[in-house]
Amino acid sequence: MTSLTFASLHLASSTAWRWIWATNLILLSLDHLSTGLLGVFAPRTALRIYRGLFGIQFPKSPEIVAVLKPWGALAVFAAVATIFPIVDPLRYRGVLVALLMLLILRILIRFSARATATAVFGLSSRRNAWHIALIALCALLIATELLSI
């Protein structure tokens, strides 16, 4: 009877973990897809929306608009790639490693460039710390799954 209870708890916790993990990847994918498509097809609108989402005051220059299009395309690529491991994490563990590296780099960039981001883009330290924590949580969930497969 005891082993049946532990088996049931393990199955329930495993199922809960899969939902949490998949939700993380789905939300990460939707974030990259929506912000990426905006950058590609509506870069000026994207600048306004990014201000609200990320707290960054981008200058409205032709250069930043030109950068948003390929940056957006990369985000769309990341969004599409993020979907595959949801179905089969073992088969697509290389994608998980790439996503983890992307998130780690984003954390390092946000942390190392925090003074510049505040001075140039008006990003508050609190807002930057919140985004670093959110990115770290996503990375931690991906890393945990990689260690379990």
C-alpha positions in Angstrom: 0.0 0.0 0.0 2.8 2.4 0.9 4.7 1.9 -2.4 1.4 2.5 -4.3 1.0 5.8 -2.5 4.6 6.9 -3.3 4.2 5.8 -6.9 1.0 7.9 -7.1 2.8 10.9 -5.5 5.7 10.5 -7.9 3.4 10.3 -10.9 1.4 13.4 -9.7 4.5 15.4 -9.1 5.9 14.3 -12.5 2.7 15.4 -14.2 2.7 18.7 -12.4 6.4 19.2 -13.3 5.6 18.6 -17.0 2.8 21.1 -16.9 5.0 23.8 -15.2 7.9 23.1 -17.6 5.7 23.1 -20.7 4.0 26.3 -19.6 7.4 27.9 -19.2 8.4 27.1 -22.7 5.0 28.0 -24.1 5.1 31.5 -22.4 8.7 31.9 -23.5 7.8 31.1 -27.1 4.7 33.4 -27.1 6.8 36.2 -25.7 9.5 35.8 -28.4 6.9 35.3 -31.2 4.8 38.4 -30.3 7.7 40.7 -29.7 9.6 39.3 -32.7 6.7 39.7 -35.1 6.1 43.2 -33.9 9.8 44.0 -34.5 9.6 42.6 -38.1 6.3 44.0 -39.3 5.6 47.0 -37.1 8.9 48.3 -35.7 7.5 51.7 -34.7 4.6 50.1 -32.9 7.0 47.7 -31.3 9.0 50.6 -29.9 6.0 51.8 -28.0 5.0 48.3 -26.8 8.6 47.5 -25.7 8.5 50.7 -23.6 5.6 49.3 -21.7 6.8 45.7 -21.5 10.5 46.3 -20.9 10.6 49.8 -19.5 13.2 50.8 -22.1 13.0 54.2 -23.9 14.4 53.5 -27.4 15.3 56.5 -29.5 13.0 56.8 -32.5 15.7 56.7 -35.1 15.9 55.0 -38.5 18.8 52.9 -37.2 16.9 51.4 -34.3 14.0 50.6 -36.7 16.5 48.9 -39.0 17.9 46.8 -36.1 14.5 45.8 -34.9 13.7 43.8 -38.1 16.5 41.3 -38.0 16.3 41.2 -34.1 12.6 40.4 -34.5 13.3 37.7 -37.0 15.8 36.1 -34.5 13.1 36.2 -31.9 10.6 34.5 -34.2 13.2 31.8 -34.8 13.7 31.3 -31.1 9.9 31.1 -30.6 9.5 28.4 -33.2 12.5 26.4 -31.9 11.1 26.6 -28.4 8.1 24.6 -29.3 9.9 21.4 -30.4 11.3 20.3 -26.9 7.8 20.5 -25.4 6.8 17.5 -27.4 10.1 15.5 -27.0 12.7 17.1 -24.7 15.1 14.2 -25.1 15.1 14.4 -28.9 15.4 18.2 -28.9 17.8 18.6 -25.9 20.1 20.5 -28.3 17.4 23.1 -28.7 17.1 23.3 -24.9 20.9 23.8 -24.5 20.7 26.6 -27.1 17.8 28.2 -25.3 19.6 27.9 -22.0 22.7 29.6 -23.5 20.5 32.4 -25.0 18.9 33.0 -21.5 22.3 33.0 -19.8 23.7 35.4 -22.3 20.6 37.7 -21.8 21.2 37.6 -18.0 24.9 38.4 -18.4 24.1 41.3 -20.9 21.4 42.8 -18.7 23.7 42.5 -15.6 26.9 43.8 -17.2 25.2 46.6 -19.1 22.8 47.8 -16.4 24.5 51.2 -16.0 24.4 51.8 -19.7 20.8 50.6 -20.0 19.9 53.1 -17.3 21.8 56.0 -18.8 21.0 55.4 -22.5 17.5 53.8 -22.3 16.1 55.0 -19.0 15.8 51.4 -17.7 15.3 51.5 -13.9 17.5 49.2 -11.8 14.3 47.7 -10.3 12.8 46.9 -13.7 16.1 45.4 -14.9 16.4 43.3 -11.7 12.8 42.0 -12.3 13.6 41.0 -15.8 16.9 39.3 -14.8 15.0 37.3 -12.2 12.3 36.3 -14.7 14.9 35.2 -17.3 16.8 33.3 -14.5 13.6 31.5 -13.6 13.0 30.4 -17.2 16.7 29.3 -17.4 16.4 27.4 -14.2 13.4 25.5 -15.4 15.1 24.6 -18.6 18.4 23.6 -16.8 16.4 21.4 -14.4 14.8 19.6 -17.3 18.1 19.1 -19.0 19.5 17.5 -15.9 16.6 15.1 -15.6 16.7 13.8 -19.2 
